[in-house]
Amino acid sequence: MSFNIALSGVSASQKDLDTTANNIANVNTVGFKESRAEFGDVYAASLLASGKTKVGDGALTQEVSQQFSQGSLSFTNNSLDLAITGNGFFATVPEITSRDFSFTRAGQFKLDSNNFVVNSAGDNLLGFPVNPDGTSASVALSTTVPVRIPDSSGSPQKTSEVDLRFNLPAGDQVKDPADFDPSDPLTYNAATSVTVYDSLGDSHVMTYYFMKDNDPANVNEWYVAASVDDVLVDMTNSDGSDADPATAVNSVGTATGNAVTAAKLKFSDGGDFIGIESADGIAQLDRKIVTEALGGVILANGSDATQQIAIDFNLDPNGANPNEPTQFASAFEVTSLEQDGLPVGRLTGIDIGPDGLVRATFSNGTSEPIVRVALARFANEQGLTQQSGTAWKESILSGEALAGEATTGTFGDINSSALEQANVNLTTELIDMIIAQRNFQANSRALEVNNQLNQTILNIR
């Protein structure tokens, strides 16, 4: 009997050593969770046997359980390296059409040849589909999709409005509007340009020309004409209709063959902006003037031919404000020149927030939500079935996987450009190894003593 007891002790010590050795071997394995060997004593007793004098039958390994405590974070320069702070597991599948879920804390992800996010084993990371505003369309594990980084370009946006603020020099010489010629700087007082975009993202240069009215009755009034890619464009009438340079009140360039309808800006004797006239000479109550449709003038690349560009002068009918143009006794100066169009953008980066939202950023300044990284949790994490590659499978003991978003409920945060290190304390493991070694030696000694006793008995004559 004592032989068997000592053998069970040796076996338990060996199991303890094996567990400790495995922990030490995986001290650098990302997402690894240390194991702990748990033992129990063994008593074999019959119904009528007395428990007062019963000697135990040794030790038994009851379970090798993994400890899911948080590992420390190691920060990297790869935005696809992910670490969970708190509760939860990443969900993966071996194929994009598979529903064979695995769960892991190891966030060493990268792109495969098809731009899917995969781990070192080639398993696809899963996420929740999102709406255009970034909210999740569903948080069920059954509706998750493989996370894929788009290789498409950012969508362009045509320019619909230009915001323009400037100062016109009050002391400048007047110009005869009939003599306006965009190729002759002597026929206008000042000019400025901005890059605008059509519906296909193609860029065009829009130029604004300013001429001080030579009519003595209009001392503080300026004509403003515009061109796109050096082609003059008409301003619309106050009702939005097309203007005819031959009949428009605010027509310029008639003497040079560069006739085009212009708008007019009016300033007070204090230099404040007080009004706008459209091509037909009618006061424009809106603070904007609008060009004709550009399709027949410059857009010949198949883009939206009806595109018009409004020029916003930020006119405030209630009085002067700092966003309006001015006419002061200083040099021509543009203080703001902004437009709302966007060119075609190329992918420049991926941003993953603490809530798992994956957002693509493009070179044209836009960003687009793609997917939200899914997390899963279990009622009993220690009931998960261990797999190779720092992964686990759902089991009866673990309970069903419950999917959810990071930062909600009991789910933790997702850290981009970080990895969760193994939660192994190397110092503790080395001490445990010494203790297991001593236990092994003690049980081996018990076997040796039992052997000597048996030899003594066999030698009795």
Backbone hydrogen bonds, N-H to C=O, Kabsch-Sander energy under -0.5 kcal/mol:
donor,donor_aa,acceptor,acceptor_aa,energy
5,I,1,M,-2.1
6,A,2,S,-2.6
7,L,3,F,-2.6
8,S,4,N,-2.4
9,G,5,I,-1.8
10,V,6,A,-2.3
11,S,7,L,-2.7
12,A,8,S,-2.4
13,S,9,G,-2.6
14,Q,10,V,-2.5
15,K,11,S,-2.4
16,D,12,A,-2.3
17,L,13,S,-2.5
18,D,14,Q,-2.7
19,T,15,K,-2.4
20,T,16,D,-2.4
21,A,17,L,-2.8
22,N,18,D,-2.3
23,N,19,T,-2.1
24,I,20,T,-2.4
25,A,21,A,-2.5
26,N,22,N,-1.3
27,V,24,I,-1.4
29,T,26,N,-1.7
30,V,28,N,-0.6
31,G,420,E,-2.3
32,F,29,T,-1.8
36,R,65,S,-2.4
38,E,63,E,-3.2
40,G,60,L,-2.5
42,V,58,G,-2.1
45,A,43,Y,-0.7
49,A,46,S,-0.6
57,D,42,V,-3.8
60,L,40,G,-2.7
62,Q,38,E,-2.1
62,Q,60,L,-0.8
63,E,38,E,-1.7
65,S,36,R,-2.2
65,S,63,E,-0.6
67,Q,34,E,-3.3
68,F,66,Q,-0.6
69,S,67,Q,-0.5
74,S,419,L,-2.8
76,T,417,S,-2.3
79,S,77,N,-0.6
81,D,78,N,-1.8
82,L,80,L,-0.6
82,L,107,G,-2.4
83,A,415,N,-1.8
85,T,83,A,-0.5
85,T,413,D,-2.7
86,G,84,I,-0.7
87,N,410,T,-0.5
89,F,376,A,-1.6
90,F,104,T,-3.0
91,A,374,A,-0.7
92,T,102,S,-2.6
93,V,124,N,-1.6
98,S,95,E,-1.4
101,F,99,R,-1.4
102,S,92,T,-2.4
103,F,392,W,-2.4
104,T,90,F,-2.0
105,R,390,T,-0.6
106,A,390,T,-0.5
107,G,105,R,-0.6
109,F,80,L,-0.8
109,F,107,G,-1.7
110,K,118,V,-2.6
112,D,116,F,-2.2
115,N,112,D,-1.8
117,V,147,V,-2.8
118,V,110,K,-3.2
118,V,116,F,-0.6
119,N,123,D,-1.8
122,G,119,N,-2.0
124,N,93,V,-3.2
125,L,117,V,-2.6
126,L,91,A,-2.3
127,G,145,V,-2.6
128,F,372,R,-3.7
130,V,370,I,-0.6
131,N,135,T,-3.2
134,G,131,N,-2.3
137,A,129,P,-3.0
138,S,129,P,-0.7
143,T,140,A,-1.3
144,T,141,L,-1.1
145,V,127,G,-2.9
147,V,125,L,-2.9
149,I,115,N,-2.5
154,G,345,G,-3.1
157,Q,342,L,-2.2
159,T,197,Y,-2.9
162,V,310,A,-2.8
163,D,338,E,-3.3
164,L,162,V,-0.6
164,L,312,D,-2.2
165,R,336,S,-2.7
167,N,333,E,-2.2
168,L,326,T,-2.9
170,A,328,F,-2.4
172,D,169,P,-1.5
175,K,212,K,-3.1
179,D,176,D,-1.9
180,F,177,P,-1.3
184,D,181,D,-2.5
187,T,184,D,-2.1
188,Y,185,P,-0.9
189,N,210,F,-2.3
190,A,210,F,-1.4
192,T,208,Y,-1.7
194,V,206,M,-2.4
196,V,204,H,-3.3
198,D,202,D,-2.2
201,G,198,D,-1.8
204,H,196,V,-2.8
206,M,194,V,-3.1
206,M,204,H,-0.6
207,T,205,V,-0.5
207,T,227,S,-2.6
208,Y,192,T,-3.1
209,Y,225,A,-2.8
210,F,190,A,-2.8
211,M,223,Y,-2.2
213,D,221,E,-2.4
214,N,175,K,-0.7
218,N,215,D,-2.3
219,V,216,P,-0.5
221,E,218,N,-1.3
222,W,265,L,-2.5
223,Y,211,M,-3.2
224,V,263,A,-2.3
225,A,209,Y,-2.0
226,A,233,V,-0.7
227,S,207,T,-2.1
228,V,231,V,-2.7
229,D,205,V,-3.2
231,V,228,V,-1.6
232,L,230,D,-0.6
233,V,226,A,-2.4
235,M,261,T,-0.8
236,T,290,V,-2.9
237,N,241,S,-3.0
240,G,237,N,-1.8
247,T,244,D,-1.4
248,A,244,D,-2.4
249,V,279,A,-0.5
250,N,279,A,-2.3
251,S,248,A,-0.6
251,S,249,V,-1.0
252,V,260,V,-2.5
253,G,177,P,-3.4
255,A,178,A,-2.0
256,T,178,A,-0.7
256,T,253,G,-0.6
257,G,253,G,-0.6
258,N,253,G,-1.8
260,V,252,V,-2.1
262,A,250,N,-3.7
263,A,224,V,-2.2
264,K,277,E,-2.2
265,L,222,W,-3.1
266,K,275,G,-2.6
267,F,220,N,-2.2
268,S,272,D,-2.8
271,G,268,S,-2.0
273,F,325,P,-0.6
274,I,266,K,-2.8
275,G,266,K,-1.3
277,E,264,K,-2.5
278,S,282,I,-2.4
279,A,236,T,-1.4
281,G,278,S,-2.1
284,Q,276,I,-3.3
285,L,283,A,-0.8
289,I,311,I,-1.7
291,T,309,I,-1.8
292,E,234,D,-2.5
294,L,307,Q,-2.9
295,G,305,A,-2.1
297,V,294,L,-1.1
298,I,294,L,-2.7
299,L,294,L,-1.8
300,A,298,I,-1.1
307,Q,304,D,-1.2
310,A,160,S,-2.4
310,A,308,Q,-0.5
311,I,289,I,-3.5
312,D,162,V,-3.2
312,D,310,A,-0.6
313,F,287,R,-2.3
313,F,311,I,-0.7
319,G,316,D,-1.7
324,E,321,N,-1.7
326,T,166,F,-2.1
327,Q,271,G,-2.2
330,S,328,F,-2.3
333,E,167,N,-1.5
335,T,165,R,-1.6
335,T,333,E,-0.6
336,S,165,R,-1.8
338,E,163,D,-2.3
340,D,161,E,-1.5
342,L,157,Q,-3.1
344,V,201,G,-0.5
345,G,154,G,-1.8
348,T,361,T,-2.7
349,G,361,T,-1.4
351,D,359,R,-2.8
353,G,351,D,-0.5
353,G,357,L,-1.9
356,G,353,G,-2.3
358,V,371,V,-3.4
359,R,351,D,-3.0
359,R,357,L,-0.6
360,A,368,E,-2.8
361,T,349,G,-2.5
362,F,366,T,-2.8
363,S,346,R,-2.3
365,G,362,F,-1.8
368,E,360,A,-2.6
370,I,358,V,-3.3
371,V,358,V,-0.9
372,R,128,F,-2.2
373,V,356,G,-2.8
374,A,126,L,-1.8
375,L,404,G,-2.0
376,A,89,F,-1.8
377,R,402,L,-2.0
379,A,398,S,-0.6
380,N,398,S,-2.0
383,G,380,N,-1.4
384,L,381,E,-1.8
385,T,393,K,-2.6
386,Q,384,L,-0.5
387,Q,391,A,-2.8
391,A,387,Q,-0.9
392,W,103,F,-2.6
393,K,385,T,-2.4
398,S,383,G,-0.7
399,G,395,S,-1.4
402,L,377,R,-2.5
403,A,401,A,-0.6
404,G,375,L,-2.1
406,A,355,D,-0.6
407,T,412,G,-1.9
408,T,405,E,-1.4
411,F,408,T,-2.3
412,G,87,N,-2.9
413,D,85,T,-2.2
414,I,354,P,-2.0
415,N,83,A,-3.5
415,N,413,D,-0.5
416,S,414,I,-0.6
417,S,78,N,-0.5
417,S,81,D,-1.6
418,A,81,D,-1.4
418,A,415,N,-0.6
419,L,74,S,-2.4
421,Q,72,S,-3.5
421,Q,419,L,-0.6
423,N,32,F,-1.5
426,L,424,V,-0.8
429,E,425,N,-2.3
430,L,426,L,-2.2
431,I,427,T,-1.9
432,D,428,T,-2.6
433,M,429,E,-2.2
434,I,430,L,-1.7
435,I,431,I,-2.2
436,A,432,D,-2.7
437,Q,433,M,-2.2
438,R,434,I,-2.3
439,N,435,I,-2.4
440,F,436,A,-2.3
441,Q,437,Q,-2.4
442,A,438,R,-2.6
443,N,439,N,-2.4
444,S,440,F,-2.3
445,R,441,Q,-2.3
446,A,442,A,-1.9
447,L,443,N,-1.9
448,E,444,S,-2.0
449,V,445,R,-2.6
450,N,446,A,-2.3
451,N,447,L,-2.1
452,Q,448,E,-2.1
453,L,449,V,-2.4
454,N,450,N,-2.2
455,Q,451,N,-2.1
456,T,452,Q,-2.2
457,I,453,L,-2.2
458,L,454,N,-2.3
459,N,455,Q,-1.3
460,I,457,I,-1.2
